Amino acid sequence: MIVGENARAEDLDVNPTKEKKLTNMRSSTADELVRLIPPRPLSLEQALEFISNDECVEVTPEHVRLRKVELSGQKRQTAASRKARGLATATS
């Protein structure tokens, strides 16, 4: 799933289900409050305008979702490097 927008052009792989590691050590930047912008619901037309070449729109009766065509971050990175070198991508 696409979970947010990045200010830079490249994608940022995140795992929203992974918990933060808790330690007994304190640091000066510990426990900074992070404010998340609430999700904005997109119509089908808005979603189609928003996606890039490697993303798709899933439509169900209740939701319109955005996601990557290739879900594996490693496979996306491999395909991007092959494309950058000008080689044909292998299908598997």
Secondary structure, 3 states (H helix, E strand, C coil): CCCCCCCCCCCCCCCCCCCCCCCCCCCCCCCCCCCCCCCCCCCHHHHHHHCCCCEEEEECCCCEEEEECCCCHHHHHHHHHHHHHCCCCCCC
